[in-house]
């Protein structure tokens, strides 16, 4: 899943996640997600007391959103098969589902620390922030870092490598989280343009990052993605369009993708370049492996859940 802070190059069968739990984002958890037949097992660790039944339910819902199991994958598959261009991409990895940021809070923190930096530098800063002020979990033999809770973020006064002007911006994100303004369900219930306008009231969050938070953290399947130039370029390439699509042209094309306009845009960005590169490398090559298409890909997991607490 090569977006945001995640940079896996291979998949060993266990998806490792460490995040602040939906709600007030004050509970930090580590989760190992592994598929066994038609069952997805979640092995859960906590920083502190065991989760309550309500918190376990919230965790299951959050994980489902993160790996896009809260939408009908079969309907998406049928949509892709109805369009020859989408079918060519989708058939290479038929279980594709977009993977999301853990929460709008996590996406907002990422937006502040990674702005105007190479992604690798953003990953380094996210790791440092988590090392110094967050939590860590040993998940299937790999240390996995979690960002600070909002209260922990508010206590931070400085961090090596992070410009001083980012600290008050992170504090504003933490305060917004504490007031419920970054609640995923709340933002998802709003019209995407209204949610983006509200998020842009946060210092350091402009049109691009407000779109990222809404599209890549709230769990939308059908919100237009006009603010992602790489998605647009991939769509132009796949459809053989010889000019840059205007917003009206992009919206008109995307009408044929309802009710999965977001999923299509993410799929095209994640997979089109990899598939084209593989075709150039060998006209008679086998389909790309799962590791070569790891960017933003979640396996096709059925929504049967077992959550077990490891501690």
N, C-alpha and C positions, 0 to 999 in steps of 0.2 A: 504494500500500500504506500506508494511513493508520493504522498502529498502532505502538506503541513509538516509536522515534526517527524512523521514516520518515514523511514527510509529502508525498509526491508528489501533485500534482494532475492530472498528465497522464502519458502514456506514449509515448515516442518510438521504441519498438521495442527499446531496449537497457535491460536491468535491470542497474543498477550496485550492486555489493556490495563492502564492505570489512570484513574480519573477521579474528579470530584463528583460526587453523586448528585443527580438532579434534585432540585428543591432549593435549599439555601447554599448548596455547593460546599458545605462544611464537613462532609464525611468523605474521606479518601479511601478508595478501594482498589485492589488489584484483582483482575479477572483473567482466568485462563479459559478460553472457549475452544472446545474440541468436539468434533462430530463423531458419533458412534451410530452407524446405520442411519435410522431416521430420527435420531435424537441428538440435540445439541446440549452438551453438558457444560455448565458454567461452574468452575471452581473459584471460590471467592475468598479473598483475604481482606482484612480491614485494618486500618490504622486506628486502633482503639477498640471499643466494645463491639460485640457481635451485632449484626444488623437485625433490626426488628422485622416482623413480617411485612410491614408496609414498606420498609426500605428495600427488602428483597424484591418486592413487586416493582418498585421504582427502578431497581437495577436491571431487572429483566426487560422492562420497557425501554430503558435507555440503551442497553446493548442491542435490542432489536432495531432501534432507530439508527444506531451507529453503523450497523451492517445492512441496513435497508431491508430487514425482514418484516417490517410493518406495512409492506405493500405487496400486491399480488404479482409475483414474478412470472407466473404463467401468462398473465395478461400482457406483460411487457414482452415476453417471448413472441406471442402472437402478433403484436404490433410490429416488432422488428421483421418478422417473416413477411409481412405485408408490403414492405418497402425493399426493393432489391439492394439498394445501397446499404441500408441498415442491416439487412440480412447477411451481407458479405462480411461485415464487421462482427456482428453478434454471433454468427455461426462459428467463428474461431474460438470464442469463449462463451458458450451458451449460458453459463451460470452467472454471468456478470451482474453484479449489483453495486451501485456506488457505495463506497465507504466514506463515512462522515467524520468530522471533528466530534469529540466526545460531547460537546455542549456548546451553546453560544458563548458561554463564559470562557471556555478553553479557546475558542476561535478568536474571541476578542483579545485575550492575552497574547495569543500568537500574532495577531495583527499588529499589536503595539511593538513587540520585541523584534519582529522580523521586518518591519517597514524599512524600505530603502537599503536592504541588505540581500546578499546572496542567500539562497535557502539554506545552504550548509552553515552559514554563520547564524541564521535564525535557529537552526537545530542546536548548535553549540550553546547559544544563549538560553534556549529553553531548558537544556540539560543543566546548565549552571544554576538557573533559577530554581529548578526542582531540587538539585543537590543542596543548595543553601537554605531554601525556605519551604520546600515541599516534602514529599515522602517517597520512599522506594519500597518495592516489593520483589521478592524472589519468585519469579513465575516460570515454572518448568525449566529451572536451571539458569535463567537469564534475569539479571537485575533490570527492573523496569521502573522508570521514574514517573512521578506524578507531580503536577504543578501545585503551587500553594493554594490553600483555601482563600476565599476573599478576606477573612480576618487575618490570615498570615500575610497576604499581599499588602494589606494596609500597614503592617508593622515594618515593612521593608523600607529602608531609607536610601539605600544605594546598592549597586551591584557592579563588580568589575566587568568592564566591557560594555556596559549599558549606559548610553548617554543620560545625563542627569534629567533632561526634559522628559524622558520616558517614565520616570517614577510617578509624577503626578497623574500621568495618563493611565498608568496601571492602577493607581488609587481610585481614579474615576470609574474604571471598569469594575473594581471590587465593590465600590459603593453602589453602582448600578445593580450588580448581582445581589447584594444584600437587600435592595429595595424590590427585588423581583423583576426588574426590567429585562434581565437576560434569561428569563425562564423560557425554555424551548417551546412548551405548549402554548404559552401566551404569544410569542412571536410568530409561531406557525399559524395561529388562528387569525392573525392580521393579514391584510393584503400585503404581498411582498414589498410593494413600493412604499407602503406606509411604515412597515417595519424597518426598511432601510432608511427612510427619512428620520425615524426616531433614533436609530443607532448612530446616525451622523451627528447627533447632538453630543456624543461623547468626543472629547478631545483626542485627536489623532485618528479618528475613524472617518474616512471620506467615502465617496461613492464606491470605489473598488472594494474596500474592506467591509463596508456594510453589505455589499452584495455577497461577498464570501461568507459572512456570518449567516446571512439568511439562507443562502442556497446550499452551503456545505455544512451547516450545523443544525438546522431546524428540522430536517427530514422531509422537505418538500419533494414531491415527485414530478410536479407539473408547473413549476414556476419558470418563466422565461429566464434565460441566462445571457442577457445582452452585455453584461459587464466583464465577460471572460474572453479576451481576444484570442487565447490559444484554442478555446473550443470553437470559436468562429472560424479560425484558420483551418482547423481539422475538418470542419464541416464543408468548407469551400473545397478543400482537397478531395474529400471523399466523393462529393457530388460533381466534381469536375468543373466547378465554377471559376471563371477566368477573371473575376474582379472581386474586390472586397465588398461583401454584402452590407447594404445599408441596414439600419435598424428595422424599417418597414419590411424589407425583403427577408430579413432573418425571422421576423415574427410571422410572416406569411408562410415561409417554409416550415416553421415549427408548428404551425396549426395542424399539420398532418401527423404530428407526433403525440397529440393529446391522447391520454392523460399522463404522458410520461415525458414531457418536454425537458425537464431537468435531467432525468436519467439518460436520455438520448445524448444530450450535450456533454454530459460527463463521460459517457461511454466513448463518444467520438474523440474527445480529447485524450482519453486514457489509452485507447487501442489503435486508432487510425495510424499514427506514426509508427508504432511497433509493427503492425501488420505490413505497412508499406516498406519498412526497412527490411523485414524478413523476405518480402517478395523480391526486393532488389538484390539481396544477398544470394538468393537461389530461386530461380523460377520453378524448380521442381521440389522445393523443400517441403518438409512436413509442416503442419500447423505449428505456430510458436508454442513453446512450452509454457506452463503456468508461471514459472519463475521469470521468463522473459516478458510476460504480460502482467507482472505483479502490481504495476501501478494502479492504485485505486480499485483493486478488484477484491470482492468478497466472494467466498465460495457459495454455491447454491444450497443453503442450509434450510431445512424445513423448520417451521416454528413450533417445535416441541422442545420444551425446556426443562432442565433439571438444574437447580442452583444449589450448590453445596458450599458450606463455609469451611475454609481450611483452618481458620483460627478465629 
